[in-house]
Amino acid sequence: MPEPRDARLVGSVDDGALRVVQVTDTHVPAQPGFPTVIGLLAGIDAGDPMDHLALVLADIATLDPAPDLVVGTGDLADTGDPQAYRRWRDQFLPLDLPVWVIPGNHDLADAFDAHLVGDGVHSAASSRHGSWEFLYVRTGNTEWGEVDPIHADELRAALAASDAAHVFVWIHHPPVGQHLPAHEALVRDDLRAVLGTDDRIRATAAGHVHVADAGELDGIPVFLTPSTYTGRPAPGSRTFTLHPDGRVDTEVRFVESLFRFDDDQVARLRAMAAERYAAEPEARRGAAPHARHEVEGWRDAVAALPDGPG
């Protein structure tokens, strides 16, 4: 397999623009046919996330001009299983593109770093691409997200050390547009504390909520990208064209939806969500260990199945 292109590239076509594809919330399971967390918690067959992911990857391969790199913004594995990360990497390497990744609340950071990163898949607090600095914000396992103090210091240091003209922020939990308005507060405050009043911030891109949408934080655009698995209104990805003068052009690219929830399944999903949000209606600090334990419980539940990896 050819080596992926240099991750510190600049725009690859004559206009000097940097072309990026964002994929998010791929929810790759550990093994073919394994249920996802949606199936575990709501008792429904939500289909195989790999089916839609294959369509998204095929669509990315058709882009002309080709993208310069891919960014994966979390919930890349469904239950943080090492085998899921190896499967994810195997799917993306044939694109022959540099890939930068951050974990989401379904990911387990130690397995993520050990089994996903490498072989052309990169993870860092930041990366430089021509006139653009990318910041990669890790927000942990809680439903609402937060930035731990050590990582916040890494991000602030990277921002202070960069002489890039423009900054783009990648994050899993969005600072606007979360399922509950009360869940936006903590990650929004943490993000503001990291970015301060830096006037080079041009945009933020996020996942987590599985929808195609857009908002703004302090006058800066925040783009929400649909899940490749259960994206609404359909699965897909988002392309960005980042110009040398700081302009940002973006487009959501949808693929065919191979699975739709029927009315009974929608009702069960809503009941499941209502129960989860009733238990934790507000964002609060100190919940990270409990949230990580929950993800580990999902992983272990799948591993305990008759054909599970355990």
Summary of the structure (lengths in Angstrom):
residues: 310
radius of gyration: 18.3
end to end distance: 30.5
largest distance: 55.8
contacts: 1094
relative contact order: 0.18
helix: 33%
strand: 22%
